[in-house]
């Protein structure tokens, strides 16, 4: 089977992507701390854009696509899976908000997402967040030089299926990343191992499970961006950008490069 030509980065290009990844990671930590009942999604967006630009980077999302995305983060609340547009929505106790953030440094991209509880949340929602974040790390831990993209997909799906009757969104996937925010190949959150393009040194991918408490089916809102679950069930979204080096996986958007999580699951983080 033939696959699309993949963008392979030099070690120097990976280092610039790490700079972009650190901007994204630090912005998300700033936003995590800012989330509270009473804040609006628009206020979170303003915090994000100001911080990204203060680091000498450019927001990836602002003006992206058609219609042009009007903000620097995606802010998806409760049953919004992804691509929620920030605005005057006020966060309330018990909500969850998925925050997706991207930044560009010298033409190279970083992309990551977290889902954050707003105060105290229901136990089943807290478990959804745990399962989704753990599924992301299981996917990253499945990466090996010479492996296949399907190994990542299979690891995510297998873990989620073991945890219960969750929905895995099918129309929205991870992706290649580098000189553009979205490149080949797609990285689905389900599939069989040993399938898809081969994982090579210099390949960079964004892995991003989007998991729901109900259906895998989604609908697109009238704003042409916001994706919602078809049955109104709540969703979670976690994402990291990684590069594959001779030493293994380097999680470019994790502040520690993946050390805390991959130390247990994989044997330690990589560097360029």
Helices and strands as residue ranges (DSSP letters): H 11-34, H 41-54, E 58-59, E 73-77, E 80-82, E 96-105, E 108-117, H 123-141, H 149-163, E 167-168, E 174-176, E 183-187, E 204-207, E 210-212, E 218-220, E 227-229, E 235-237, E 240-245, E 248-251, H 259-265
